[in-house]
Amino acid sequence: MFKPSVSLTVDNASAILEAGLRAIAAGQATIDLSEVATVDSSAVATLLAWQRAAKAAGRTLDFGTLPANLQSLAELYGVTPLLNAQILATSRHH
């Protein structure tokens, strides 16, 4: 099972994107991001591309609980609802 590790930034986003797309095409329905510690906006774009690929294949893709830094970026860009991810309750600003 494909599971990104440690870093998802502009430096490696293309390779990770392709690996994730291959996993989705092979039927993987969950991508575990729990080990991802370093992110930038490329990570958000990668997750959105994976969601589009899964949707195009007629499937749902789940990311589980996003790491806090990735969750913050998704919230900043207003795309959290598009990611089908769990949000840590402690970070909600309600």
N, C-alpha and C positions, 0 to 999 in steps of 0.2 A: 504494500500500500504506500502511495506517495504521501510524504509528510515533510513539508519544508522545515529546515532547521536554522536556528540562530538569526540569520540575516535575510531580509527581503527589502533590498534597496535598488536604486538605479544601477548599481554595479553588477547585480546578478538577476535582476527582474526578468530579463528575456529568457534565460535558461530555466528559471523556476516556472515562468508562465508556460513554456513549452512542456515541461515535465507534468505540470498540472493538467494541461489540455490533453495530454496522452492518457493520463489516469482517468479523466472524465470520459474520454472516448471509450476507454476500456470498461466503463460502468461504475467507477468509484463515485459514491454518493456523499462522502464526507471527506473533508480535508482538515486534518488536525493541525491547528496553528499554535499549539501550546508551547512549543519550543522556540518560536520566533521571538527574538528579543530586540532586534534592531530593525526599524522600519523607516521608510520615508513615503512620500506620496505615491511612489511607484507600487508600493504594496497595495494601496487602495485600488489603483488601476488594475493590478493583477487579479485581485479578488473579483472585481466587477467583470473582467474579461472571462474569468472562470464561470461566473454566474450566467453570463450570456451564452457561453458554450453549453452549459448544462440545460438551460432553457431551450436552446435551439434543438437539443437532442430529446426534448420532451421530459426532462428529469428535473428534480429538485436537488440542489447542492447545499450541504450544511457545513458550516465552519465551526460549530460548537461555540464556546466562549472565546471571544477575541481577546488577545493580550491587551492590557490597558493602553499601551501607547498606540496600537493599531486602532483600538476602539475610539480613542481621542481623535485621531485623524479622520476616521469615518464620520464621527459626529461633526467635526469641523466642516467637512465637505457636504454634510447633509445626506449621506448615502447609507447610513446604518440600516434603514428599512429594506434597502435593496440587497443587503448581504445575507439575509436569513441567518443571522447570528444571534447568539445569546449575549445580552449586555449585563455587565456586572452591576448589581443593584447599588453598590456603593458609589458608582460614578454617575448615577442619574441626577439630573439637576432640576427635579420637580419640587 
